[in-house]
Amino acid sequence: MALIRIDHSPATVKVNTPLVIILPDPGAMGDRPVRQRKLLYLLHGLSDDGSAWQRYSSIETYANAYGLVVVMPSVGRSFYTDQPNGQKYFSYLTEELPQYLADVFDLHPKREDTLIAGLSMGGYGAMKTAFHFPERFCAAASFSGVLSLEVLKMDPDLARKQEFILLFGDLSKLSGTPHDPLVWFQNAAKDPSRLPKLFISCGRQDDLYIANQIALSQLQQLGIPVDYYEADARHDWFFWDPQILRFLKAVLGEIPNPQE
């Protein structure tokens, strides 16, 4: 298995940006070329970067077992948005990064071979991407995701709230804007069949539990199918590591037996 870290300067974000990629061993890939393998975009949270999943979870083990290419971009604290300062992180994730992967690694995955998932802020980014580009993904997952921006308005941390204002503008006017997950859900409800399989999970002791309950209720009211899971857990890797494996098993099946 190859673990690759690249520092590149995307035109969309105008700054040196780390990118971590897991390429399974050829044997684990069934001797098929990289361009024919399944691909997972795996997104980090607010206080992490693209190395977090590789450092704190067992994603390398899972990727090698499934022969899965994993791409872990870094987007700072951007909430995967095109920011007013000109750094277009959503455009990077959805336009420039896929083209970069095609040009450099010959990665051209089909829809049925492409997954996206993320935790916390990354859960927001994964769902935002999946709802805006449903034709690209067969499955999308949010683990303890920020799936209702109402929680940003209630954040007691004034410095962090100011950071959110710089990202999204007036927080009191967020509802109904393109940043609002409910808007994505309502647009998708016109034809839910276009959506990938959706997975949402959150711990009951997580500060974002209410946000996930709000999103679940909205999706159910709109008739959008979602695989929802909750457990007694907090906002930490003890919950997220089992969740990424649960997601992969649900989409890709049980971990292959190398002896078979």
ZIBELFEN-V246604 format. One record per backbone hydrogen bond with DSSP energy under -1.0 kcal/mol. NH is the residue of the N-H (numbers start at 1). CO is the residue of the C=O. E is the energy in kcal/mol with one decimal. If there is no record, write none. Layout:
nh:co:e
NH:CO:E
NH:CO:E
//
This chain:
nh:co:e
2:23:-3.3
4:21:-3.0
6:19:-3.0
8:17:-2.1
14:10:-2.1
17:8:-3.9
19:6:-2.2
20:72:-2.2
21:4:-2.8
22:70:-2.7
23:2:-3.0
29:25:-1.3
30:27:-1.5
31:26:-2.4
32:29:-1.6
36:33:-1.8
37:34:-2.2
39:113:-3.2
40:69:-2.8
41:115:-2.4
42:71:-2.7
43:117:-2.8
48:45:-1.3
52:49:-1.9
55:51:-2.2
56:52:-2.9
57:53:-1.6
62:58:-2.1
63:59:-3.0
64:60:-2.3
65:61:-2.1
66:62:-2.3
67:63:-1.1
68:63:-2.6
69:38:-2.5
70:22:-1.8
71:40:-2.9
72:20:-3.4
74:18:-1.0
78:75:-1.4
83:87:-2.8
86:83:-1.9
88:12:-3.3
89:81:-1.6
89:87:-1.2
92:88:-1.9
93:89:-2.4
94:90:-2.3
95:91:-2.2
96:91:-1.7
97:92:-3.3
99:95:-1.5
100:96:-2.4
101:97:-2.7
102:98:-1.8
103:99:-2.5
104:100:-2.8
105:101:-1.8
107:101:-1.7
113:110:-1.5
114:111:-1.8
115:39:-3.0
116:139:-1.5
117:41:-2.4
118:141:-1.2
119:43:-1.4
120:143:-2.4
122:119:-2.9
124:120:-1.6
125:121:-2.1
126:122:-2.7
127:123:-2.2
128:124:-2.6
129:125:-2.3
130:126:-2.4
131:127:-2.7
132:128:-1.7
133:129:-2.3
136:133:-1.9
138:114:-2.7
140:197:-2.8
141:116:-1.9
142:199:-2.4
143:118:-2.5
144:201:-3.4
146:120:-1.5
147:145:-1.6
151:148:-1.3
161:157:-2.4
162:158:-2.1
163:159:-1.6
164:160:-2.1
165:161:-1.9
166:162:-1.9
167:163:-1.4
168:164:-3.2
169:165:-2.4
173:170:-1.8
174:171:-1.3
177:174:-2.3
180:177:-1.8
183:180:-1.2
184:180:-1.2
185:181:-2.5
186:182:-2.6
187:183:-2.2
188:184:-2.3
189:185:-1.8
190:187:-1.0
191:188:-1.8
194:191:-1.9
195:192:-1.7
197:138:-2.4
199:140:-2.2
200:227:-2.7
201:142:-2.2
202:229:-1.6
204:231:-3.2
205:233:-1.9
206:203:-1.4
209:206:-1.9
212:208:-2.0
213:209:-2.2
214:210:-2.4
215:211:-2.1
216:212:-2.5
217:213:-2.3
218:214:-2.2
219:215:-2.6
220:216:-2.5
221:217:-2.4
222:218:-1.6
223:220:-1.1
224:219:-2.7
227:198:-3.0
229:200:-2.2
233:231:-1.3
236:234:-1.6
239:236:-1.3
240:236:-1.8
241:237:-2.2
243:239:-1.3
244:240:-2.1
245:241:-1.4
246:242:-2.4
247:243:-2.5
248:244:-2.3
249:245:-2.6
250:246:-2.1
251:247:-1.8
252:248:-3.5
253:249:-1.6
260:257:-2.0
//
